[in-house]
Structure formats: structure tokens, C-alpha cells
Amino acid sequence: MARRRWRELTPAQQTAVLTLGAVQLSLAATAWTDLARRPAAAVNGPKAGWAAVVAVNFFGPLAYFRWGRRSAPAD
């Protein structure tokens, strides 16, 4: 399969790429912001490790939100 250039994509494909890119960047920015503001004691594992994991496309931020944060203690 040959690699396509941007101008060879249909408008719908271009829109899909831009939308997915925006979602990915939003997830990563949200995860990094949460990680930076969260105390180390409220993170499962090292914060530097999670910062690197968040950089991995969609999987990283979703993994951080699922497994990286500790639950708040119940009242």
C-alpha cells in the first residue's frame, strides 16, 4: 500500500485525521496536566514513567486515566 499525501486524501479523510489528532492531543494535554497537578502519593508508580506513557498515542492517556491515578479515599 503506497503512502498517500495530504492532498490525495478526500475531504472526509482529512477531517477524520484532523479530528483524531485533536482528540489525541486533548487527551494527552489533559493527562499531563492532571499528572503535573496530582501529588506523587496519588499516582500509581513513578510520575516520570507515566509522563512518558502519556506520549504514546491514544493508549497512553487512556492507560494513565485507568491505571495511573489512585482513587480518592472514601469519606
N, C-alpha and C positions, 0 to 999 in steps of 0.2 A: 504494500500500500504506500503510495507516494505521499509525501508530506505536502499539505496544502498551505498556500499563502493566505494571509488575511483577506485579500481582495477576491480570492477564489471561493470564499465561503458565502453561502446565501445570507441575506439579512437575518433570517431566523436563527441560523447557526451563530452569526456574530452576536446577536442578542443573547443567546444561551451562554456563550463563552463569557461575555461581559457580566451577565447575571451571576453565574457560578463563581467567577473571580471576585465579584463584590461580596458574595456570601462568605467565601473563604477568607478574605481579608477582614471582614467584620467579625467572624468567629475568632480569628487569631488575635485581633486587637482587643476584643473583649476578654479573651482568656489571659493574655499578657497583662492587661490592666488589673484583672482580678488577682492574678498571681502576685503582681507587684504590691498590691494593697493588703493582701492577706498575710497574717503573721506566719512565720515558718512552722509554728506548732499546729497550725490549721491546715497544713499541706501534708499529704501522704508522700513522703520521700523528699529528696533534695529539690529546692526551688530551682536551682540551675538546671537540673535534669529535666524538670517539667518545662522550663523555658525553651529548651532545645526541642522537646517533643512537640510543643505547640507549633513549631515551624513546619511540621510535616502535614502538608495539605489539609484536608478535612479531618482526617483521623486524629491528628494531634490535639486540636482544641476540643474535639468531642471526647477524646480519652481523658483529657485533663478535667473536664466538667463531670465526667462519670466517675473516674477513679482517683483523680489527683487531689480533690478537696475533701477534707474531713467534714462530717456532719456537725451541725451545731448541737450542743448538748441540750437535751430536753429539760424543760422547766418543771 
